């Protein structure tokens, strides 16, 4: 230290409060005493830090938190002199001493004794208690308590005899040596009272009827039976459905009637009020006092409080009545309810479990008492009158308030147009007619899956003399041959009625479906369980059902059509064979076989054609964000290798909303990626940049040539060759 400088004791100090002399514990004021610290809670000269017990066991937590809800319990007694009574000279009073560790407070409680004649309970309320003089400036702590020793609390001496296991374990952990427990001395007056109570006998003995145990054991336990009472023999009598409740707490029975809707009977609260049900009712009329719980033999002395009487324990001449018990209630039993025969038919699960556990009954077959349902009278609907649609006329017959027919909203939401998926089946149809001009007319038949409607559009053909356009307005089309004015709903064409080769008579005009687009054929093949004409399993089962002669004819024709024994034939002779061999296969079924066993031609996409098509679409969309895309690729390329994963590159392209179809974009990625599926993004961006590296424009025929899917296989409905060897093996078994 430099001369003239001294350390400042208040540096780094935060507490400057003064400690108070008084404090409260559970509402009781007490003096802090000599343990009062100085300013900021610092110890004064001569003071010692608080013990480990008061500071929470050295854990740093305060005692009120470390010892929360932890109490030491001691058994104690004290001797009190009695001077005013001859029967006793002193009295030994037992009590409990509780020491609360959180704040060193003490509470003394004396257990209450019946008819003791003295006030018992809390003798000393919870508070801190000072030691007896001359150490009355200190307070009791846990170290002052031990077994077989005396403590003075407010000038009354208590002797500690025993403690609970928690107290014993706690004191041992504090390092105290525990004395052996002591016995409590006998109180002469308490012994005298026990002898008096044991010698007391009732002056008027009677038979005890203990119903409390039954009530406590079976309160709220009720057996429930479903029963009926057949009253159909009386005038205007009908069968009554009843519910019987048996209360196990007092063996009483209650019966309620089940009223059905529109029964025409008054709804009463109860069929039988809760009471004991006699077995042989109705009972004869009894005189007052003839039926009693106890029979009196004789009466001694005057009537009143000073008289005595004797009861008949043998019950001689007692009139008893039999009531229904739980053992009398079984399924199928007939009980007498004041002259009415009630049949027990069924019960609930609690009742079944009760009888199973008590009586060992396992058969709970219910008794069928309800008559079978009456035959439903069919609702006759008046025939269609010709006004509006049939659905509107049917809705007008269902109620006075007219409501529009409900549509299948779920089907509309599932089968409505979703992006590029139109959910419309389109077929090419020809008109079936004897007029040569009509046979050359071409029609587009569209079936909308969302609401089962059909529209027909005629394609314009030059020099035919017929104007094209809308031929049939969109709507549901009825099947031919149905009566107009009838009560039943008409049948309409559905999606299963439309297939290649089908003939449809729409509004007295017959059409034949000869072709369909790729979406229609693919949709029917994907949903083959709904379209049997596109179900390969159904078609093969038809081929398997052919006779041996037809099978040989088909095999010979296919073998002759394949002189090189390659196992492949052209589709056209294959179609003519199945159409004329008596296989009963439609054109759609033959086409499904051809598409299933067609020879897929691999075609490598032309890179120049794809780049030209990509530049043309980017140019039409005015897409020029090539520099921004290059910066994004470089940012994602942490190692600056010039290559990026294909999926990350696709994510960047989608983020910039590049106007290229997904199949075209992935086909371009395949041309610029290596074996590790990493894209050379510099070359890719340079090739598609129509500003810096323009390519010659595409011709319309070149655009139509680009028809490639993700796998590189040729798509389209065109069929050229069929693998007939696989077909014969699947249909007729393995060939030898």
Secondary structure, 3 states (H helix, E strand, C coil): CCCCCCCCCCCCCCCCCCCCCEEEECCEEEECHHHCCCHHHCCCCCCCCCCCCCCCCCCCCCHHHHCCCCEEEEEEEEEEECCCCCCCCEEEEEEEEEEECCCCEEEEEECCCCCCCCCCEEEEEEECCECCCCCCCCECCHHHCCCCEEEEECCEEEEEEEECHHHHHHHHHCCCCCCCCCCCCCCHHHHHHHHHHHHCCCCCCCCCCCCHHHHHHHCCCEEEEEEEEECCCCCCCCEEEEEEEEECCCCEEEEEEECCCCCCCCCCCCCEEEECCECCCCCCCCCCCCCCCCCEEEEECCCCCCCEEEECCCCCCCCCCCECCHHHCCCCCEEEECCEEEEEEEECHHHHHHHHHHCCCCCCCCCCCCCCCCCCCCCCCCCCCCCCCHHHHHHHHHCCCCCCCCCCHHHHHHHCCECCECCEEEEEEEECCCCHHHHCCEEEEEEECCCCEEEEEECCCCCCCCCCEEEEEEECCECCCCCCCCCCCCCECCHHHCCCCCEEEECCEEEEEEEECHHHHHHHHHCCCCCHHHCHHHHHHHHHCCCHHHHHHHHHHHHHCCCCCCCEEEHHHHHHHHHHCCCCCCHHHHHHHHHHCECCCECCCCHHHHHHHHHHHHHHCCCCCHHHHHHHHHHHCCCCCCEEEHHHHHHHHHHCCCCCCHHHHHHHHHHCECCCCEEEHHHHHHHHCCCCCCCCCCCHHHHHHCCECCCCEECCCCCCEEEHHHHHHHHHCCCC
